[in-house]
Amino acid sequence: MTDDLPAGWAMTRIENVAHLVRGVTFKKPEASSEPGHGLVPIARAGNIEGNRAHLDRDLVYVPSERVAKEQYLRSGDILLATSSGSLSVVGKSALITEDWHGAHGAFMAVIRPCSDIDAAFLGYLVQSEDVRRKWRQAAAGTNINNLKKPDLLSTEIAMCPSNEQQRVVAVIEEHFSHLHATTSALTAAQRRLEALLQSVVATLCDGSWPVRPLSHITKSLKNGVFVSRPSPTPPGHPIYRISAVRPLTLRTNDIRYANPVPDGASSYAVDAGDILFTRYSGNPDYVGAAAVVPREGAGVLHPDKLIRVVADRDVALPEWIATYVTAATGRREVENRLKTTAGQVGISGSQLGSVPIAVPPISYQQQAASRVGHLLAKQKRVGQTLSSTETRVGTLRRSILSAAFSGRLVPQDPADEPASVLLDRIAASRPLNANRRRVTA
C-alpha cells in the first residue's frame, strides 16, 4: 500500500495525529429530557445525521459535575458514534465547527486532532469508505457493535502535507456544495408540494354537507392481528409495520414477515381500496393517520396496531374518508379522541368509528379524490427522484473521498513539506507518545 502513496505522503495511525476524548457516563436517574440550572446537554448517536451534528434537538441533560473540562465539544472536534446495535451507525461522524457548551454520551467518542492537522481534512478522512470499512470490521459483535478505543486509535490512515490537506478540503467542499444544492432543491420542491397538498385538502373538505359517524358509512372496522417479533426477511407472510401508514400514503415496502403464519391470516389480509388507520404510536401526529391500500399493497396482513376499515362505497369513497380525516376539521375530531397510556398514544376502534365524517355527493368525492390523487402521484415522483438522487449523491461522495485520500483529487506540490516531517514534528511535541509512532513514507 505504501508503494501506491503519492510523493510527500506517509502512512500513520490516528493516535499519532489526534487523541480520543471519552464520552460522559451517568446514571439513568441523573438524566433529564429538559434543560435546567446546573445541567449540561449531552449529544448521542441520533444527533449525527448526514455527516452533520444537529445539537439543537434530541438531547439529554446531566449534572455539570459529571462532565470533565476536556469533554466539552470544541471547534475542530470529530464527534463519533462508537457503539450501536446497527453496524451502519458505528463509525458515523461529524465535524464540530464551533465550540459548544455540551458534551457527548458514553456510546460516543471525540477525535480531537493535533493543532498541526487540518481538522476538516481528518474529519473527511474518517468518513471515507476505507476507514468506515475498517471500523465496521473491528466493531462487529453478536448483539452490540462496539468500536473499542485501541482499534480506533490504531486505524492506519494516509497523511499528506499540510498545504495539500488544505487544498484537498477546499476541493471536497466545492464538490459537496454542488451535491448538497442538488438535493436541497429537490427537498424544497417536496416541501412545497406537501404544503400545496395540505392547502388543497383543507379547501376540498370545507363545505356544508351532511355529517355521519365513520361507523355508519363503512362495512367493517377491524383491528389487525398480533404477531410476536416478525422477521425483517422471509420466510413468512408479509405484514405491514406500523410505520407503513402515513397521512394519505401507504408505504407498501415497509413490511416484516410473520413466521409462523398466524391462524386465520387470510381474514387480516388487506384488499385494494381498504383504509388503514394507525391505532397506536409513540407519536400522536401519526395516530389516526389514514391511507388507502393501492393495488400493489393488497394481500399483506395488517398488525394489531393498525385498524382496517372497509368503506360503503355507495355512501363514501375510501379516498374521501382518508382525505377528510387528514384535513383540519376531521383531524381535530380524531385528536379529540386520542388517549395516552404509559407514554403511548392510541385510539380505539369504537372511538374511531364515532368520528363525524362529512358526506358530500359521490360525484364531488370523485372529483376531490382525483385532485388529491394527482398531487399524491406528483409527490411520489418527486420523492422517488429525491431518493435516487440521494443514492447517486452518496456514491459520488464516496468516490470523491476515495480520490481525495489516495492523492488523486488534487495535484501534489514538490515544494510542500513532506508528511513525514509533519508527523515527526507532531511526535516531538508529544514526547510521551513518540515511542508509539509508526510512519511509513
N, C-alpha and C positions, 0 to 999 in steps of 0.2 A: 504493500500500500504506500509505503514511504517513497518508492520509486516514482509513483504517479503524482507526487506533490509538485506544484509549481515552484519555481525558483523563489527562495526567500520564505517559504512556508516551513512549518515544523509540526510534528505530532506531539501532543502533550495530553495531560489529563485535566479534567475540570478542577480538581483540587489544587492545581498549580496556577490557576488564573482566577480563582474565586474561593469563597468559603461558604459553608452552609449555615443557615440560621434555623434552628428547630422551631416547631410550632408551639403554641401556647397550650398547656394542659390545664384542665379544670374539671371540677366535679359537676355533674349534671344539675344539682340544685343551685349551683352558683350562677348558672347561665340565665339570662333574661332575653326575651324576644323584643324588648323595648329598651331604648336608651334611657339612661338615668345618671344622676350625680355619682361620680366615682366609678363609672363603668366605661369599659373600653370596647369598641366594636371589633369583632373577630370575623375575618373572611374565611369562607370554606370553598370546597371544590366547585360548588354551584355558582360561585361568583366569577368563575372563568368561563367565558363564552366567546367562541370565535377568536381565540388567542388575545382576548382583551379582558381586563379586570373590571368588573362592574361592582364598585364599592359603595353603591348608594341603595342597595336593597338586599334582602335575604341574609341579614347579618344576625349574629348573636352578640350579647354584651356580657362581659365578665368583669369582676372587680379588678381595678388597676394594679393591685399588688400581685396579681397573677402574671403580669406582663413585664418582662425584663426590658431594660432600655434598648438593647440591640434588636428586640423583636418588633419594634415599631417599624412599619414599612417606609422605606426611603426611595426617593427617585433613583432609578437605575437598578432596583431590586428585580429579580425574576421570580415571580410567585408561581409555585409548582404544586400540583396535586401528586401525592406520593402513595396514597392508599385508597382503594375502592373495590367494590365488588365487580366493577367493569374494567377490563384492561384498556378500553378506549379512553377512559378517564385518567388512568395513571399516566403521568408524564405530561399532561396538558399544562400549558404555562402561559403567562402573560407578563409583559414588561410593565413595571410601575413607573409612570412618567412624572410623578410629583410626590413629595413627602405626604404621608397620610397618618393621622393620629389614630392608628388602629394597627392590629396585628393579624396573624393567621393562626388557624387551628392546628391541632396535633396531627391531623391527617394531611397536612400541607408542609412545605418547606420553602425556604427562600434561598436562592443562589445569589450571593452578593459579589459581583465582580470586583477585582482589584482595580485601583484607580487608573492603571495603565491600559486597561482593557475597555474598549468601547462597549458599553452595556447593551446597546441595541444590537450590536453585532453578535454578542453572546446570546442575547435573547432570541434572535432569529435562528442562530445555530442550533439551540436546543429544541426548536420547533421542527427542525429538518427530519425527514423520514429516517435517515440513518441513525440519529440519536434516539428518536422515538422507538424504533425497532429494537435497539439495544435495551432500552428501558422496559419495553413490554416483555422481552425475554427474561430479563432479570427479575421482574416483578411477578411473573405468572405464578399463581397459587391455586389451591383447591377451592377455597371459598372467598378469601380476601386477597386481592393482589396488592402486594406491598413492595415499594421500591425502597430498599434499605440504603442508609447513608453511605456505607462503603462502596456499594455498587454504583451509586450516583456519582460520588466523587472520583471513582476510578475510571469513569467513562472517558475513553480516548476520543479526542477531537483534533481537527486540523486547524492550526492557528496561522494567520497571515500577518504581515507587518501592520503596524498601527495605521499608517496612512492608507493602506489598502482596505483596512477594516472600515474606515470612514467612506471610502468610495463604494464599497460593497453595500453598506447600509443605504447610501443615497440612491443607488440604482434599484435595490429591493423596494424601497419605499415609493419610488416613482412608479414601478410596475404595479405594486399593490394598490396604489391610489387609483389607478385606472380600473383595476379589477373591482375595487370597492365601489367606484362610481357606477359601474355596470349593475351590480346587484342592488345598490341603493335606488337606482332609477326604477327597477322592477318592483322593489319593495314599496316605493312611493305609489306606483300605479296600483298595486294591490290594495293599499290603504284607501286610495281614492275610490276604488270600486266597492270596497266594504262600506265606506261612508255613503256612497250612492245607493247601494242596496238597502241599507238601513232607512234612508230617506224615502225610497220608493215603497218599501214595505209599510212604513208608517202612513204614507199617503193612501195606499191601496186599502188599508184596513180602517181608514177613518170614514165612517158612513153611518147612516141611521137605518139599521136593518133589524129584523127580529133576532133575539138572543135566546140560545138554548144551551143547557148544560152539555158538556162534551159527551157524557154517557148517553144522552138522548139522540145523538147523531152518529153513533158508532154501533157496530155489530158485536164487537168484543173488545175487552180491555183486560190484558193478562200479563202478570209478572213472568219473568224468564225462569230458566232452570239453574239450580245451583250446581256448580262444578268446582271441585276442590283442586286447586293448583293446576289449571290447564297448561299444557306444554306450548312453548313457542314454536315447536316444529312438529310435523306429522310423525307417527300416525295418529289417528283420532278424527273426530268430527269437528270441522271448523266452528268456532263460536266467537261472536264479537266481544271485543274488550269494551269496557265502559267508555273509554276514551274515543271509541269509534263514532259516537254521536256528538255532533256539534250543531249549533243552530243552523237548520236548513241543509246540513251536509252530513252524509253518512260516509265515513272513511272505510270503504269496503275491503281494504287491505289490512285494516287494523284488527287482526284476528289472532286467536290462540286455538289449540286443539284439545278437545275433550277425549281423554283416553283413560278408563273405558268410556264408551259412549253411554250417557245416562238413559235410564228407562224412559220410554215414551218420547224419545228425542224428536221424532217427526212432528209432534204437536208443538214443538218450540222452534221449528224451522220457519223463518220469515219468508213471506212472499213479496214479490214486487208490488208496490203500492201500499204496503203496510207502513204505519208510522211507528218509529221507535222513539220513546221518551227516556231521558236519563232519570232514574228513580233516586239515585243515591250518589253522593260525591263529597269530597272534602272542599270543593269549590262551589259555593252557592250559585255562581253565574251559570254553571253547567246543569244544575238540577232543573228538570222540566224542559231542557233543550229538546227540540223535536226535529227529526229528519225523516224523509220519505225514503223507503228502500227502493233503489233502482233495480233494473232487471239483473244487472251483474252482481247484485248483492243478495239475491234470493237464495234460499236453501241453507243459509247459515243459521246456527242456533242463536237465540238471544239469552244472555245471562240474567240472573235474578235481580241485578241492579239496573236492568232496563225494563221498560214496560212496552208491550206490543199492543198497538191499537189498530183495529180494522174499521175503516170509515164506512158509513152507509152512504154510498156514492149517489143515491137518489136525492140525498139531502145536502151533503157536504163532501167536496173533494178532499182527499188526503193532503194534497199540496196546499189547499186553502187553510186547513186546520193547522198545519205546521207553520204556515206563514203568519196566521193570526196570533198564535201563542208566542211568536217571536217579536211581533210588533209591540209597541209601548203598552197599549191597553191590555192585550192578552197577557203579556209578560208580567205586568203588575198583578193580575189575578193569580197567576202561578206563584209569584213570590209571596203573596199573602197567605199561601197555604203551605209554605215550607216549614219544616220542623228541624231543630238542631238537637242532636243527641251525641254526647261524647265527642264533640268537635266535628262530627259529620252531619251533613245537611241532607234531608230527604223529603220525599213527597209520596204519600200512599196512593194506591190506585183509586180509592174512594174519593180522596181529595182531588186528584187529577180529574176524575170524572165529573166533579162538581164545577170545574172551571167553565164560566159562561163563554160561549163562542157566538160571535155574530154570524148570521147565516144569510148572505145576500143570494140573489138568483144564481143558479148554476152557470148561466151564461157569463155573469160577471166574474164568478170564481174561475172560470176557464180563462178569461182574459187576464186576470191577475196572475194565475199560475203560469201563463205563457210569458208574461213580462218578467216575473221573478226567475223563471227557468232560464230565460235568455241571459239575465245578469249572472246567474249562478254558473252557467256554461262559460261565460266570458271570464268570470273569476277563476274557474277551474283551469282554463287555458293559461291564464297569467301565472297561476300557481305552479302549473307544470313547467312553464318556461323558466320560472324562477328556480324551481328545483333542479332542472337540468343545467341551468347556468351556474348554480352553486356547485354542482358536481364538477363542471368544467373548470370553474374558478379554483376549486380545491386541487385539481390535477395540475393546473398552471402554477399555483402557489408552490406545490411540492417540486415541480420542475425548476422553478426559479431558485428555490432554496438549494436544490441539489447542484445547480450550476454555480451558485454563489460559493458554496463551501467545498467545491472541488477546483476552484480557481478559474472557472470558465465564464463568469459573469462580467468581470472587468479585467482589463489588461494589467499585467504586472509592471512595476517600475523598478528597474535595476538600482535606482538611486535610493529606494526605500530601505530603511534599517531592517535587516532580516528578523524574522520572528524569533529565531534562536537567541538573538541579542536581547530582544524584548523580554523573553522568558528568563534569561539569565539575570536581567535587572530586577524582575519581579522576585525571583528566588533570593537574590541578595538582600532585598528589603524584608524578606520573611525568613530569617535565619533558622527558625525552629522547623520550617518546612522544607528547607533547602535539600536535606538529605533524602527527601521523598520524591524529588522532581525527576521525571524522566522525559527527555526531549529527544526526538529523532528527526533530524533535519532531512 
